[in-house]
Structure formats: structure tokens, C-alpha cells
């Protein structure tokens, strides 16, 4: 029987598994941070690839005597893409979400293995709940601080 799962009475010839609220919260948070990290990684890399391609095209357009408005527009597009990256903080969020996801996975492993602080805890599931909420709270506080800093930078550049 996996940690976090208890077997109830048999129902219809099969044992029904009931997942504890702590275990459900852990799995939900791992899935959330994994999904968000992947999404922000995709956005960050996509924006950077676009910037690189457009930046490489500028000297080619200039050398091919492209209209000045087209070369200028390409330069402006690079600025807009970088501005979006700075505003949305895709790289920082990707890194932060990935770190939190991996920390949650680490706690899951220790809990399942009855290792680390869980090996000696009189109430390992309560300790797991505290660890989950601590990690999620730390991530939320860091995200809030990062958003406030980005807003201050944006307001300062006006």
C-alpha cells in the first residue's frame, strides 16, 4: 500500500482506496508547479527564439535594401518581445516553479521511503502537510515579491 493511501472496506469485491487530503494536496501541487514550469519555459524559449530570428534578419534586410520601415519594425519587435519577457517574468517563474516542484517531489520521496524527518516523526503525515504548505507559501511569497518588483520597474521606466 502506497504512503498516503489507505484501504477501506471491500466494495463490490475490490478494495476501495481513499487518498488522504494531505496526499491529494501534494499530488495537486506537484502537478500544478510542473505544468506552470513547462508553460513558462515554453513562453520564455519561444520569445527568445523569435528575438534571435528577428535580430538575425535585420542585417539581411538592410543588406537587401529592404524598406526602412521594415527594418525599423523588426527592431521594434525585438524591443516589444523583450518587454513582454520582462513584464511577464517567464524565465524567473519557470525557474521558481521548477524548483518548488522538485522540492515537493523530494518531500514525496522522503515520505514514501519513511526517510529523513518522516522516519522519526510521531505523525509523518502531519509533518508532510506542514512541509507542503511551507514550500507553497514560500513560493507564493517569492512570486508576490517578484511581481511587485516588476511593477515598480515598469512604473519607474515611464
Buried (B, 14 or more C-beta within 10 A) or exposed (E): EEBBEBEEEEEEEEEEEEBBEBBEBBBEBBEBBBEBBBBBBEBBEEBBEBBEEBBEBBEEBEEEEBEEEEBEEBEEBBEEBEEEBBEBBBBBBBBBBBBBBBBBBEBBEBBBEEEBBBEEBEEBBEBBBBBBEEBBEBBEEBBEEBEEEBEEEEEEEE
